[in-house]
């Protein structure tokens, strides 16, 4: 979501919802996946080098939990080109049309970080139909909405009580990623 990473400001609330498309997470739409309040931003190289995020480096050959890390991109110090680690999002040898995740993910060299978040993964609440208008814009765009609807959404996600990780990723048992 490069546009979102480019435009988000510290303090913004970001909400991830399963898409309505036929592929991917469309099967669980309109379930919430996560919410976060942006507290910090940094470049990919800083994220790679920051000791706080060493445990986020994926190890595709290690235990399942270690294969899902998101600390995958950095610049090669000699060539300046992007280097990326195998993860459940990039499996070596798999087709990567149009550069795959690397091109999309590194289009904006900025990451958004937070300790104020809830990640439900496969166990998130379903967005009631009357609140779906809050999600009508394309991903990555800032929205201004009816204060009453926003208040109801904030109650649904329990904005005042971030819970951290409370569920497994939706594709946790998908053999495409894990044998």
N, C-alpha and C positions, 0 to 999 in steps of 0.2 A: 504494500500500500504506500507507494512513494509519495503520492500527493498528500496523504494524511501526515506522513513523517515530515514532509517539507513545511506544512502549514500549521501544525499543532503548536500551541503555546503552553508554557508551564502553567499548570492549573486546569487545563482543559480535561474534560471527561471523554474518554473514548470507549465505545461500546461495540463489541463484536457479536454479530448475529449470524446464524447459519443462513447462507444464501438460498434463494428460491430456485436456482438453476437445476437442471436435470442431473448434472454431475456433482461430485463432491458431497457437500453436506446438505444438499437440497432435500434429502430424505428426512431430515429433522427440522426443517424450516417450519415455523419461525422461532426456533429455540435460541436463547442467548448462550454464547460461548464464554464471554468474559466482559469485564469492564475494568478500566484503570483510570487513575487521575495522573496526568503527566507531572512528574516531579523533577526530572532531569533529562538532558539530552547529551549525546556524544557521537563522535564519528566511529565507524566500524573499527579502525585501527586502535583507537583508545579502548573500545570494548574488548577487543582481543587481548590487549596488554594489561588491562585492569585486573588485579588479583581477586577482586570481588566476583568476577565472572568466569574464573577458570573452570568451575564445575558446570558451566553452561556450554563448554566445548563438547561437541558430540563425539562419541566413540562407537561407531557402527558395529564394531566387533565385540563390544563389551555387553554388559547387561542391558536389557531392554530400556530401562530408565535412562541410561547414558546415551542411547542412540538418538534421543529427541532434543538434544541441546540446540540452541539457536545461535551460539557464538561460532559462526561458520565462515565469515568473510573477513579478509584483510588484504592489504596491498603487499605485493612482493617488494621487499626493500631494494632489490636490484633493478627490476624491470618496471616497477610501478603498476603492473597489471594485477587484476583481482586474483586472489587465491581463495579457494573455498574447500571446506572439509566435507567428506561424505557424511550424510545424515539421512533421516527418513524423508527429507525434502529433496535430497539429491543423492541418487543411487548411481555409483559409477557404472558406465556402460549403458545407462538408460537413455532413450532419445530425449533430447532437449531442444524442441523446436524454438526457433528465434532466440537462441541463447538461454532458454529456460529460466529457472529461478534466478540465476546469477544476474542476468541483464535487468530483469524486473526489480529484484531486491536491492541492487546497488545503484539504481538510477538516481537515488538521493542518498548521499553519504551522511545519514543522520539516523540515530536510533532514539527511541523514546523509552524512558525508564520510570518505574514506579514501585514503591512499596505499598501503595494504597490501591489494591486491586482485589478482585475475586475472579478466579478462573474455575468455571464449572465444567468445561470440556463437554463430556457426554451427559451431564446431569443438570444442565441449566434450565431455568424457568422458561416457559413458553410466553411469548409476547401476546397479550390479548389483542384481538382484531382491532379494537378501537384505538390502540396505541401504534398500530403499524404505520400510520401516516408519519410518525417520527422518523421512520427509516426509509422514506421515499427517495431521498437524494442518492446519487451515485456514491460509492464508497470514497472516503477520503475528503469529504466536503463538510465544512462547518455548517451547522444548522441553527436557526433561531425558531423556536416553536412556542406554542401556547404554554404559558407557565403552569396551568393546571395539569396538562398532560405530562409535562416534564416532572412535576412533583410526583405524579403517580408512577412514572417510570423510575424515578429515584427511590421510591418506596419499594418497587418490585425488585430492584437490584440491591436494595439495602445499602445505599450510598454511604450512610453514616457508620457502617460496620463492615469494612473490608475484611474478607475472610481468607485471603490468600488462595492457595490451591485446594479445592474441595472435590474435584472430580478428575477422572482419567481423560486423556484425549479421546475424541470420538472414534478415531481410527486405531485405537490402542490394540485391537485384536485383528486388524486387517493384515492378511498374509502378504499383501503387496509390499508391506514395510517390514514385517517381522515374520520370520519362518519358525 
